[in-house]
Amino acid sequence: MSFFPKISFQYEVEEYLSKVFRNKELITALGTQEAENKYQSLLSHLSHPPGFTTVRVNTHLASVKHVKKLLFEEIQKQFKGLCVPVLEHPQLQDILLIPVIGPRRDLKKHASEVIVGAQCGYAVLRGAHVYVPGIVSTSRFVKAGDVVSVYSDIEGKCKRGAKEFDGVKVFLGNGISELSRSEIFSSTGPLKGLGIRMIEPVYLSPSFDNVLPSHLFLQNLPSVVVSHILNPQPGEKILDMCAAPGGKTTHLATLMHDQGEVIAMDKIANKVKKIKQNAELLQLNCIKAFCYDGTRALSVEKREDKEGPPFLPESFDRILLDAPCSGMGQRPNMAYSSTLKEVTSYQPLQRKLFTVAVKLLKPGGVLVYSTCTVTLSENEEQVAWALETFPCLQLHPQEPHIGGEGMKGAGLSLDQLKLLQRFDPSAVTWQGMDINSLQDSREDDLISLANKDCIGFFIAKFIKSNSK
């Protein structure tokens, strides 16, 4: 049984998504009941955090073994001696996996309550403490040092500064308030810094606030897989088209041993600033980040005076298009707020970006397309469209292939679906882990579980066969 309610959608989005997962091809292959079970399982798992925290080691600065030792010591400190392992992944040799303990069902709820916004709540479920900007409401007499129960306002209906809230809220665990109510809602302006230090979270995950910042990058497992599939080589010229906040960009640069050129683009200036900050923090010099709209990144005329976008056709050896998407694979998410119009707006944008990417890619070059969503229209349908629209593109096997194959419903052949990689949270059959079951588990079984119990994600790899 789920600890949290299944993810909720606006009615039109729910109707749209249910049709996707009850499409004719899928029903024919699985049967009505099995297709329905998979869909319901997906809705349940999306509202819960992944079963493992994944961190990528900055191998440019330190070895995995060295960072693993430091991280294990840090977790022991945070978890007060509780023995939670740090696992190395046999196929992704630059990541470490930490099993998440929870949900813990026996935590006592306290009379003093703190309500946080949904995004803050999701961060808490993945190991974060509560920072002041995330706090929406507290009980009337909360003082610094009080033990409080923390809840998430998943529907966004609690008024800031309210002294009580009877709407839909989800229990996240208990913490100690660092500030009084009057300090949290000070009239002199929004405070920064730590608001609630979590001491009994429902899901026990390590906090990475200022933990080995130059050596670790917190990243979902499929997001690490993408860069390995692109497989950039030292000396090559790589384009990361929609790069913020720079996790994949910095990973690509690391895989190239910081030799060559990684061009990172994003059209929002603050996000580009974040890419540059991450590159500096991880001490990577081959990254050049530009504030630019990827749909306009193709130039028809040569300009000698400019190294940034737009670029001439066939400028790049490899291109990563981690496209803007509806984000329906992100976990945890208990209330998805986008409208159907917003959800369906991504397909045409992705096609514009993809068309530019194909033109910017050299013959023989590699294009990897990825999203963090679960729809057909943004994933398998895009592959079918790309193969029909660009005869120069061929689907290519992915290495490593850790997720499942593509989903039926877009008219792709079984052989084509096997070349795709879809990380599907509905493939997980369990609902949480306690310390006893963790200690009884084999490492191989835990790795296998980590490969499945992650965010929803999709990857396709193409090779451009000629310049036409």
Buried (B, 14 or more C-beta within 10 A) or exposed (E): EBBBBBBBBBEEBBEBBEEBBBBEBBBEBBEEEEBBEBBBBBBBBBBBBBBBBBBBBBBBBBEBEEBBEBBBEBBBEBBEEEEBBBBBBEEBEBBBBBBBBBBBEEBEEBEBBBBBBBEBBBBBBBBBBBBBBBBBBBBEEBEEEBBBBBBBBBBEEBEEEBEEBEBBBBBBBBBBBBBBBEBBBEEEEEBEEBBBEBEBBBBBBBBBEEBBEEBBBBBBBBBBBBBBBBBBEEEBBBBBBBBBBBBBBBBBBBBBBBEBBBBBBBBEEEBBBBBBEBBEBBEBEBBBBBBBBBBEBBBEEEEEEEEBBBBEBBBBBBBBBBBBBBBBBBBBBBBBBBEBEEBBBBBEBBBBBBBBBBBBBBEEBBBBBBBBBBBBBBBBBBBBBBBEEBEBBEBBEBEBBBBBBBBBBBEBEEEBBBBBBBBBBBBBEEEBBEBEEBEEBEEEEBBEBBBBBBBBBBBBBBBBBEEE
